[in-house]
Amino acid sequence: MQANDFQLKPIPQLLFKMAMPAITANLVNSLYNIVDQIFIGHSVGYLGNAATSVAFPLTILCLAFGLTFGLGGAANFNLSLGRGQMDKASKVVGNAVSLSILSGVIIVALIIIFLKPLLIIFGATDATMAYAQDYTSITAFGIPFLLFTFSVNPLIRADGSPNHSMMAIIFGAVLNTILVPIFIFVFGWGIKGAAFATLISQILSALYMALYFRHFKSVKLVANDFKIRADIFKAIVSVGSSSFIFQSSMLLIQIVSNNMLRRFGAESIYGSDIAIAVAGIVMKINSLFIAIIIGLVQGAQPIIGYNYGAKNLERVKETTVLLLKTATIISVIAFFSFEVFTRPFLELFGTGSKLYYQFGIMYLRVFLFFVFVNGIQIASTTFFQAIGKARIGAFLSLMKQVIVLLPLLFILPHFMGVEGVMYAAPISDFFAFVSAFYFLRREFKRMPHDLRADEI
């Protein structure tokens, strides 16, 4: 993509070209996490789904470290290239890779030593503990490879080769989709089969990513570049820390949610395991919608940022308005899909009792009730990041996940029981939307008259 394209190419065509690879990669990555749960649900049942939900915080933990080193490394890599500091640029790449692998090895060691206590913290019950241990004790060994993939993906994109990183993700997802049913149903390995399939896919996907380092475009990597240096580490972490904070908040919310579902689910007619299983399924269903929205805003971000920096505010307006309209359309479609096809979505992940479907239908409809405004909230956050106002963008992200949702997860269940967990989500969605709308409208008012607030 050349700079002239950002200045001259029609915005709808440009946004489509920029967003489609990101949407594809994000969707494939979401499917990667969903495939296991679908086949486990049809073989083991909802207890297996509950077990994978309990193990999911480990994936979020990997994402936290991976994005810290990956996004922090990519930003410093591009900055060093722009300044002509080629030696520093190569060392940034090498350090980001080494840090990801080292962190992965440390996390694996901690999981092996403290597996059962960790699973209890993550929300495992007596009924799901054995399944969770079987699954996590195998997938844990894939963490260094998963963390490596999360870290290297932004670096390869920063080097101008997004297709290679996208193909690596697609390769891993397709392989996982093929292996999971074979290992579960043909070999009869149950939940362990899903874990082995995931492990193999993660290893081979990481190796596919690693092949790129033989022909890095911008710099030539040597062994000394991978030696961790304090100054490079500080530079990477200082930029990537915001991603770590956000993902850590997601990790905390997942843990709190699982524990609230376990505690108050046990006091309900549904039980803890149904509650945790359903919550995990709903999160995976919603991840498909979020993947599309995130891909869309990833495509819009460089267009908005470039034109804002070039003071071409008319194109900033056009891109932002198109982004908001498209995100809203996608969000409304998702809302009606979740409300109308609630039971088919649940049945995709296996069968269950009457109570399972009763709770599942209620949880999905309530939890995702305000999904039709989520697109605007996410798009607004990206808009502020693109124009260099990261503090507002960070606030809008934290508004939904931490400032409103986290306290509600602690408070509402004490008054509403297990249903309080599901009602916490739409309430936080509403306040996040109101905040996003306010800041976006205020920003447009502050811009010149060609960016009028009434465009929003």
C-alpha positions as CSV (number, residue, x, y, z in Angstrom):
1,M,0.0,0.0,0.0
2,Q,1.6,3.3,-1.1
3,A,1.1,6.7,0.5
4,N,-0.7,8.0,-2.6
5,D,-3.4,5.4,-2.1
6,F,-4.2,6.8,1.3
7,Q,-4.5,10.3,-0.2
8,L,-6.2,9.6,-3.5
9,K,-7.9,6.2,-3.6
10,P,-11.7,6.2,-3.1
11,I,-12.4,5.5,0.6
12,P,-14.9,2.6,0.2
13,Q,-12.5,0.8,-2.1
14,L,-9.5,1.6,0.1
15,L,-11.2,0.5,3.3
16,F,-12.3,-2.8,1.7
17,K,-8.8,-3.5,0.5
18,M,-7.3,-2.7,3.9
19,A,-9.9,-4.5,6.0
20,M,-10.5,-7.8,4.2
21,P,-7.1,-9.4,5.0
22,A,-7.5,-8.4,8.7
23,I,-11.1,-9.6,8.9
24,T,-10.1,-12.9,7.3
25,A,-7.2,-13.5,9.7
26,N,-9.3,-12.5,12.7
27,L,-12.2,-14.8,11.7
28,V,-9.8,-17.7,11.1
29,N,-8.2,-17.1,14.5
30,S,-11.6,-17.0,16.2
31,L,-12.5,-20.3,14.5
32,Y,-9.3,-21.7,15.7
33,N,-10.5,-21.3,19.3
34,I,-14.1,-22.4,18.5
35,V,-13.4,-25.7,16.6
36,D,-12.1,-27.5,19.8
37,Q,-15.2,-26.5,21.7
38,I,-17.6,-27.6,19.0
39,F,-16.2,-31.1,18.7
40,I,-15.6,-31.4,22.5
41,G,-19.3,-30.5,23.0
42,H,-20.4,-33.2,20.6
43,S,-18.2,-35.9,22.2
44,V,-17.7,-35.1,25.9
45,G,-20.7,-32.8,26.4
46,Y,-21.2,-29.6,28.3
47,L,-18.7,-30.6,31.0
48,G,-16.0,-30.6,28.3
49,N,-17.1,-27.2,27.1
50,A,-16.9,-26.0,30.7
51,A,-13.4,-27.4,31.0
52,T,-12.2,-25.5,27.9
53,S,-13.8,-22.3,29.3
54,V,-11.8,-22.8,32.5
55,A,-8.6,-23.2,30.5
56,F,-9.3,-20.1,28.3
57,P,-7.6,-17.6,30.7
58,L,-4.3,-19.1,29.7
59,T,-4.9,-18.1,26.1
60,I,-5.7,-14.6,27.2
61,L,-2.4,-14.6,29.2
62,C,-0.5,-15.6,26.1
63,L,-2.2,-12.9,24.2
64,A,-1.2,-10.3,26.9
65,F,2.5,-11.1,26.6
66,G,2.4,-11.8,22.9
67,L,0.8,-8.4,22.0
68,T,3.1,-6.6,24.5
69,F,6.3,-7.9,22.7
70,G,4.7,-8.0,19.2
71,L,3.0,-4.6,19.1
72,G,5.7,-2.9,21.2
73,G,8.4,-4.5,19.0
74,A,6.6,-3.6,15.7
75,A,6.3,0.1,16.8
76,N,9.9,0.3,17.8
77,F,11.0,-1.6,14.6
78,N,9.2,0.9,12.3
79,L,10.5,3.9,14.3
80,S,14.1,2.6,14.1
81,L,13.7,2.0,10.4
82,G,12.3,5.5,9.9
83,R,15.3,7.0,11.7
84,G,17.8,4.9,9.7
85,Q,18.8,2.9,12.8
86,M,19.1,-0.5,11.0
87,D,21.1,-2.2,13.7
88,K,18.6,-1.2,16.4
89,A,15.7,-2.3,14.2
90,S,17.2,-5.8,13.9
91,K,17.9,-6.0,17.6
92,V,14.3,-5.0,18.3
93,V,13.0,-7.9,16.2
94,G,15.5,-10.4,17.8
95,N,14.7,-9.2,21.4
96,A,10.9,-9.4,20.8
97,V,11.3,-13.0,19.6
98,S,13.5,-14.0,22.5
99,L,11.3,-12.3,25.1
100,S,8.2,-14.2,23.7
101,I,9.9,-17.6,23.9
102,L,11.4,-17.0,27.3
103,S,8.1,-15.8,28.7
104,G,6.4,-18.9,27.2
105,V,8.8,-21.3,28.8
106,I,8.4,-19.6,32.2
107,I,4.6,-19.8,31.9
108,V,4.7,-23.5,31.0
109,A,6.9,-24.2,34.0
110,L,4.5,-22.4,36.3
111,I,1.5,-24.2,34.9
112,I,3.1,-27.6,35.3
113,I,4.0,-26.8,38.9
114,F,0.7,-25.1,39.9
115,L,-1.8,-26.7,37.5
116,K,-4.5,-27.7,39.9
117,P,-4.5,-24.5,42.0
118,L,-4.5,-22.4,38.8
119,L,-7.5,-24.3,37.5
120,I,-9.4,-23.7,40.7
121,I,-8.6,-20.0,40.5
122,F,-9.9,-20.1,36.9
123,G,-13.2,-21.6,38.0
124,A,-12.9,-25.4,37.8
125,T,-15.4,-27.5,39.7
126,D,-15.1,-31.0,41.0
127,A,-17.0,-32.2,37.9
128,T,-14.8,-30.3,35.4
129,M,-11.4,-30.6,37.1
130,A,-10.4,-33.9,35.5
131,Y,-11.3,-32.7,32.0
132,A,-9.6,-29.3,32.6
133,Q,-6.4,-31.1,33.8
134,D,-6.4,-33.4,30.8
135,Y,-6.8,-30.6,28.3
136,T,-4.5,-28.0,30.0
137,S,-1.6,-30.4,30.8
138,I,-1.3,-31.0,27.1
139,T,-2.0,-27.6,25.6
140,A,0.3,-25.9,28.1
141,F,3.3,-27.2,26.1
142,G,2.0,-25.2,23.1
143,I,2.2,-21.9,25.0
144,P,5.7,-21.0,23.9
145,F,4.7,-21.5,20.3
146,L,1.4,-19.7,20.7
147,L,3.1,-16.8,22.4
148,F,5.8,-16.7,19.6
149,T,3.0,-16.6,17.0
150,F,1.2,-13.7,18.8
151,S,4.5,-11.8,19.0
152,V,5.9,-12.4,15.5
153,N,2.6,-11.7,13.7
154,P,2.8,-7.9,14.2
155,L,6.5,-7.9,13.4
156,I,6.0,-9.6,10.0
157,R,3.2,-7.1,9.3
158,A,5.5,-4.3,10.2
159,D,8.0,-5.6,7.7
160,G,5.4,-5.3,5.0
161,S,4.3,-9.0,4.6
162,P,0.8,-9.3,6.1
163,N,0.0,-12.2,3.8
164,H,2.7,-14.5,5.3
165,S,1.3,-14.0,8.8
166,M,-2.2,-14.4,7.6
167,M,-1.3,-17.7,5.8
168,A,0.4,-19.0,8.9
169,I,-2.8,-18.4,11.0
170,I,-5.0,-20.0,8.3
171,F,-2.6,-23.0,8.0
172,G,-2.8,-23.6,11.8
173,A,-6.6,-23.2,11.9
174,V,-7.2,-25.5,8.9
175,L,-4.8,-28.1,10.3
176,N,-6.6,-27.9,13.7
177,T,-10.0,-28.3,12.1
178,I,-8.8,-31.5,10.3
179,L,-7.0,-33.1,13.3
180,V,-9.6,-32.4,16.1
181,P,-12.4,-34.7,14.7
182,I,-9.8,-37.4,13.8
183,F,-8.2,-37.5,17.2
184,I,-11.6,-37.3,19.0
185,F,-13.8,-39.5,17.0
186,V,-11.5,-41.8,15.0
187,F,-8.8,-42.4,17.6
188,G,-11.3,-42.0,20.5
189,W,-9.0,-39.7,22.5
190,G,-11.8,-37.5,23.7
191,I,-10.8,-34.1,25.2
192,K,-7.1,-35.1,25.1
193,G,-7.4,-35.5,21.3
194,A,-8.6,-32.0,21.0
195,A,-5.6,-30.9,23.1
196,F,-3.1,-32.8,21.0
197,A,-4.6,-31.4,17.8
198,T,-4.3,-27.9,19.2
199,L,-0.7,-28.5,20.3
200,I,0.4,-29.8,16.9
201,S,-1.3,-27.0,15.0
202,Q,0.3,-24.4,17.2
203,I,3.7,-25.8,16.8
204,L,3.5,-26.1,13.0
205,S,1.9,-22.6,12.7
206,A,4.8,-21.2,14.7
207,L,7.3,-22.9,12.5
208,Y,5.6,-21.5,9.4
209,M,5.9,-18.0,11.0
210,A,9.6,-18.7,11.8
211,L,10.4,-19.5,8.1
212,Y,9.9,-15.8,7.4
213,F,13.0,-14.8,9.4
214,R,15.2,-16.3,6.7
215,H,14.2,-13.6,4.3
216,F,13.3,-10.5,6.4
217,K,12.8,-7.6,4.0
218,S,14.0,-4.6,6.0
219,V,16.9,-6.0,8.1
220,K,19.3,-8.9,8.1
221,L,19.0,-10.8,11.4
222,V,22.1,-12.3,13.1
223,A,22.4,-14.4,16.2
224,N,23.5,-11.5,18.4
225,D,20.2,-9.7,17.7
226,F,18.4,-12.3,19.8
227,K,20.4,-11.5,22.9
228,I,18.1,-9.7,25.3
229,R,19.2,-6.1,26.1
230,A,17.8,-4.0,28.9
231,D,17.4,-0.8,26.7
232,I,15.6,-2.7,24.0
233,F,13.4,-4.5,26.5
234,K,12.5,-1.2,28.1
235,A,11.6,0.3,24.7
236,I,9.5,-2.6,23.7
237,V,7.6,-2.9,27.0
238,S,7.0,0.9,27.3
239,V,5.1,0.9,24.0
240,G,3.4,-2.5,24.4
241,S,2.4,-2.0,28.1
242,S,-1.1,-0.6,27.1
243,S,-1.9,-3.9,25.3
244,F,-0.7,-5.9,28.4
245,I,-2.9,-3.8,30.7
246,F,-5.9,-4.3,28.5
247,Q,-5.4,-8.0,28.0
248,S,-4.7,-8.4,31.7
249,S,-8.0,-6.7,32.5
250,M,-9.7,-9.2,30.1
251,L,-7.9,-12.0,32.0
252,L,-9.2,-10.7,35.3
253,I,-12.7,-10.4,34.0
254,Q,-12.7,-13.9,32.7
255,I,-11.5,-15.3,36.1
256,V,-14.0,-13.2,38.0
257,S,-16.8,-14.3,35.7
258,N,-16.0,-18.0,36.0
259,N,-15.8,-17.7,39.8
260,M,-19.1,-15.8,40.0
261,L,-20.7,-18.4,37.7
262,R,-19.3,-21.2,39.8
263,R,-20.4,-19.8,43.1
264,F,-23.9,-18.5,42.2
265,G,-24.5,-21.2,39.6
266,A,-24.2,-23.7,42.4
267,E,-27.0,-21.9,44.3
268,S,-29.3,-22.0,41.2
269,I,-31.3,-24.7,39.6
270,Y,-28.8,-24.8,36.7
271,G,-25.6,-25.7,38.6
272,S,-22.1,-24.3,38.2
273,D,-21.0,-26.5,35.2
274,I,-24.0,-25.5,33.0
275,A,-23.4,-21.8,33.8
276,I,-19.7,-21.9,33.0
277,A,-20.2,-24.0,29.9
278,V,-22.8,-21.6,28.5
279,A,-20.8,-18.5,29.3
280,G,-17.8,-20.0,27.4
281,I,-19.9,-20.8,24.4
282,V,-21.5,-17.4,24.3
283,M,-18.0,-15.8,24.4
284,K,-16.9,-17.9,21.5
285,I,-20.0,-17.1,19.5
286,N,-19.5,-13.4,20.1
287,S,-15.9,-13.6,19.2
288,L,-16.9,-14.2,15.5
289,F,-18.7,-10.9,15.5
290,I,-15.9,-9.1,17.3
291,A,-13.4,-10.6,14.8
292,I,-15.2,-8.9,11.9
293,I,-15.4,-5.5,13.7
294,I,-11.8,-5.6,14.8
295,G,-10.7,-6.4,11.3
296,L,-12.8,-3.6,10.0
297,V,-11.3,-1.0,12.4
298,Q,-7.7,-2.4,11.8
299,G,-8.3,-1.6,8.1
300,A,-9.6,1.9,8.9
301,Q,-6.9,2.9,11.4
302,P,-4.0,3.6,9.0
303,I,-6.3,5.5,6.6
304,I,-7.6,7.8,9.4
305,G,-4.2,8.2,10.9
306,Y,-2.4,9.1,7.7
307,N,-5.0,11.6,6.5
308,Y,-5.3,13.2,10.0
309,G,-1.5,13.6,10.0
310,A,-1.7,15.1,6.4
311,K,-4.5,17.4,7.6
312,N,-6.8,16.0,5.0
313,L,-9.8,16.1,7.3
314,E,-12.4,15.6,4.7
315,R,-11.1,12.0,4.1
316,V,-10.8,11.5,7.9
317,K,-14.5,12.4,8.1
318,E,-15.5,10.2,5.1
319,T,-13.5,7.2,6.5
320,T,-14.8,7.6,10.0
321,V,-18.5,8.0,9.0
322,L,-18.2,4.9,6.6
323,L,-16.5,3.0,9.4
324,L,-19.3,3.8,11.9
325,K,-22.0,3.0,9.4
326,T,-20.5,-0.3,8.4
327,A,-19.8,-1.3,12.0
328,T,-23.4,-0.5,13.0
329,I,-24.8,-2.5,10.1
330,I,-22.7,-5.5,11.1
331,S,-23.6,-5.1,14.7
332,V,-27.4,-4.9,14.0
333,I,-27.1,-8.1,11.8
334,A,-25.2,-9.8,14.7
335,F,-27.9,-8.7,17.2
336,F,-30.8,-10.2,15.1
337,S,-28.8,-13.3,14.4
338,F,-28.2,-13.9,18.1
339,E,-31.8,-13.2,19.1
340,V,-33.4,-15.2,16.3
341,F,-31.0,-18.2,16.0
342,T,-30.2,-18.6,19.7
343,R,-30.9,-22.3,20.0
344,P,-29.1,-23.3,16.8
345,F,-26.0,-21.4,17.9
346,L,-26.1,-23.4,21.2
347,E,-26.7,-26.7,19.4
348,L,-23.6,-26.1,17.3
349,F,-21.6,-26.8,20.4
350,G,-23.3,-30.0,21.3
351,T,-26.5,-31.1,23.1
352,G,-27.6,-30.7,26.7
353,S,-30.4,-31.0,29.2
354,K,-33.6,-28.9,29.3
355,L,-32.0,-26.7,32.0
356,Y,-28.9,-26.3,29.8
357,Y,-30.9,-24.9,26.9
358,Q,-33.1,-22.8,29.2
359,F,-30.1,-21.1,30.8
360,G,-28.2,-20.9,27.4
361,I,-31.0,-19.2,25.5
362,M,-31.5,-16.7,28.3
363,Y,-27.8,-16.0,28.8
364,L,-27.1,-15.5,25.1
365,R,-30.0,-13.1,24.6
366,V,-29.3,-11.0,27.7
367,F,-25.5,-11.0,27.6
368,L,-25.5,-9.9,23.9
369,F,-28.5,-7.6,24.1
370,F,-26.7,-4.4,23.4
371,V,-24.3,-6.0,20.8
372,F,-25.8,-3.6,18.2
373,V,-23.9,-0.7,19.7
374,N,-20.6,-2.5,20.2
375,G,-19.4,-1.7,16.7
376,I,-19.6,2.0,17.4
377,Q,-17.8,1.6,20.7
378,I,-14.9,-0.3,19.2
379,A,-14.7,1.9,16.1
380,S,-14.6,5.1,18.3
381,T,-11.8,3.6,20.4
382,T,-9.8,3.0,17.2
383,F,-10.6,6.5,15.9
384,F,-8.9,8.1,18.9
385,Q,-5.9,5.8,18.7
386,A,-5.5,6.6,15.0
387,I,-5.5,10.4,15.5
388,G,-2.9,10.1,18.3
389,K,-5.3,10.5,21.3
390,A,-4.4,7.2,22.9
391,R,-5.5,8.2,26.4
392,I,-9.1,8.7,25.3
393,G,-8.9,5.4,23.3
394,A,-7.6,3.6,26.4
395,F,-10.2,5.1,28.6
396,L,-13.0,3.9,26.2
397,S,-11.5,0.4,26.2
398,L,-11.3,0.3,30.0
399,M,-14.7,1.9,30.4
400,K,-16.4,-1.2,29.2
401,Q,-14.0,-3.9,30.6
402,V,-12.9,-2.5,33.9
403,I,-14.6,0.7,35.1
404,V,-18.2,-0.7,34.7
405,L,-18.1,-4.4,34.0
406,L,-15.8,-5.6,36.7
407,P,-17.6,-3.9,39.7
408,L,-21.0,-5.1,38.3
409,L,-19.7,-8.7,38.2
410,F,-19.0,-8.5,41.9
411,I,-22.2,-6.6,42.8
412,L,-25.1,-7.9,40.7
413,P,-24.9,-11.6,41.5
414,H,-25.4,-10.8,45.2
415,F,-28.8,-9.4,44.3
416,M,-29.8,-11.4,41.2
417,G,-28.0,-14.6,41.6
418,V,-26.2,-16.2,38.6
419,E,-28.3,-14.1,36.3
420,G,-26.4,-11.0,37.6
421,V,-23.4,-12.1,35.6
422,M,-25.3,-11.9,32.3
423,Y,-26.9,-8.6,33.1
424,A,-23.5,-7.0,33.8
425,A,-22.6,-7.2,30.2
426,P,-25.4,-5.2,28.5
427,I,-25.2,-2.5,31.2
428,S,-21.5,-2.0,30.6
429,D,-22.1,-2.1,26.9
430,F,-24.6,0.8,27.2
431,F,-22.3,3.0,29.3
432,A,-19.4,2.3,27.0
433,F,-21.5,3.3,24.0
434,V,-22.7,6.5,25.7
435,S,-19.1,7.4,26.6
436,A,-17.8,6.7,23.0
437,F,-20.6,8.7,21.5
438,Y,-19.9,11.7,23.8
439,F,-16.1,11.8,23.1
440,L,-16.6,11.2,19.4
441,R,-19.1,14.0,19.1
442,R,-16.9,16.3,21.1
443,E,-13.9,15.6,19.0
444,F,-15.8,16.3,15.8
445,K,-17.0,19.6,17.2
446,R,-13.4,20.6,17.9
447,M,-12.4,19.9,14.3
448,P,-12.8,22.5,11.5
449,H,-16.3,22.9,10.0
450,D,-15.8,20.2,7.3
451,L,-16.0,17.8,10.2
452,R,-19.3,18.8,11.7
453,A,-20.7,17.1,14.7
454,D,-24.0,16.5,13.0
455,E,-22.2,14.0,10.7
456,I,-22.4,11.5,13.6
